[in-house]
Amino acid sequence: MAIIQGNDFGIIRKSAGGLTFRRVGDQIIVSQKITQNKSHTPKQVACRNEFATLSVIAKKLKPLVDIGFDPKDSGSHHNAFLHSNSDLRNYLRTQRIAKNQHPPLYYLYKALEDPMFMGHIVCSRGTLNAEANIWLDEEYYPEGMVVLSKDFKFGDRLHLFIIGVYEGKDEFVTMMNTFETVIKPEPPF
């Protein structure tokens, strides 16, 4: 590893050949590019699996993540979601996650149903959040009530995401539906 103090290289980042460049403050740090990782302790494998699962959950929830998180502090909506959900990440670390065993949203459902999970799952950060109680009616259509965290104005836009995990014959199936409405004087649902 080498540290370059001056600005002789201008703006340099990423990698070239066998070297990786990264900027930390006014310094450019040059290190050898890692081409393969041969460390596979059980703890490392569990950490990689939980991070991969949480990343896939964020990708599956992309419409929700893009609306619910401001990327300015973490660099992207995706990273803001990962950073905000350390409780879920720690819970996933305790699960035995095998590749392709269950869809990633299954582990989100499992955390919400597990009485041992004492943490929080953060689905949005912002000035207006809501709490929803949703259930399925006799014809399996969603019904429910949304309680907003502050007063709304007519014309405000409300996004509701419903995520379902179904156990099929031999596998779990997941789905996500998005409902969007503008708050009007008459009830929106």
ChimeraX attribute file (.defattr): number of C-alpha atoms within 10 A of each C-alpha:
attribute: neighborCount
match mode: 1-to-1
recipient: residues
	/A:1	9
	/A:2	10
	/A:3	14
	/A:4	13
	/A:5	11
	/A:6	10
	/A:7	11
	/A:8	9
	/A:9	9
	/A:10	8
	/A:11	9
	/A:12	15
	/A:13	14
	/A:14	11
	/A:15	14
	/A:16	10
	/A:17	7
	/A:18	10
	/A:19	13
	/A:20	17
	/A:21	19
	/A:22	16
	/A:23	15
	/A:24	9
	/A:25	7
	/A:26	10
	/A:27	13
	/A:28	22
	/A:29	17
	/A:30	18
	/A:31	15
	/A:32	13
	/A:33	14
	/A:34	9
	/A:35	7
	/A:36	6
	/A:37	6
	/A:38	6
	/A:39	8
	/A:40	10
	/A:41	9
	/A:42	9
	/A:43	10
	/A:44	11
	/A:45	14
	/A:46	19
	/A:47	17
	/A:48	14
	/A:49	19
	/A:50	25
	/A:51	17
	/A:52	15
	/A:53	23
	/A:54	23
	/A:55	18
	/A:56	16
	/A:57	21
	/A:58	23
	/A:59	15
	/A:60	16
	/A:61	18
	/A:62	15
	/A:63	14
	/A:64	20
	/A:65	25
	/A:66	18
	/A:67	14
	/A:68	20
	/A:69	22
	/A:70	19
	/A:71	15
	/A:72	9
	/A:73	10
	/A:74	15
	/A:75	10
	/A:76	15
	/A:77	21
	/A:78	21
	/A:79	18
	/A:80	22
	/A:81	29
	/A:82	20
	/A:83	13
	/A:84	18
	/A:85	18
	/A:86	16
	/A:87	17
	/A:88	22
	/A:89	20
	/A:90	15
	/A:91	19
	/A:92	22
	/A:93	19
	/A:94	11
	/A:95	14
	/A:96	11
	/A:97	17
	/A:98	11
	/A:99	11
	/A:100	7
	/A:101	11
	/A:102	14
	/A:103	17
	/A:104	23
	/A:105	24
	/A:106	19
	/A:107	21
	/A:108	19
	/A:109	14
	/A:110	15
	/A:111	21
	/A:112	16
	/A:113	10
	/A:114	9
	/A:115	8
	/A:116	9
	/A:117	14
	/A:118	12
	/A:119	14
	/A:120	13
	/A:121	16
	/A:122	17
	/A:123	16
	/A:124	19
	/A:125	15
	/A:126	9
	/A:127	7
	/A:128	13
	/A:129	15
	/A:130	13
	/A:131	10
	/A:132	12
	/A:133	9
	/A:134	13
	/A:135	12
	/A:136	10
	/A:137	10
	/A:138	7
	/A:139	6
	/A:140	8
	/A:141	9
	/A:142	11
	/A:143	11
	/A:144	11
	/A:145	11
	/A:146	12
	/A:147	11
	/A:148	13
	/A:149	11
	/A:150	10
	/A:151	7
	/A:152	12
	/A:153	11
	/A:154	10
	/A:155	11
	/A:156	10
	/A:157	12
	/A:158	17
	/A:159	14
	/A:160	14
	/A:161	13
	/A:162	11
	/A:163	14
	/A:164	13
	/A:165	17
	/A:166	11
	/A:167	10
	/A:168	8
	/A:169	7
	/A:170	6
	/A:171	11
	/A:172	15
	/A:173	15
	/A:174	17
	/A:175	11
	/A:176	14
	/A:177	9
	/A:178	11
	/A:179	9
	/A:180	11
	/A:181	13
	/A:182	13
	/A:183	16
	/A:184	12
	/A:185	9
	/A:186	7
	/A:187	6
	/A:188	10
	/A:189	8
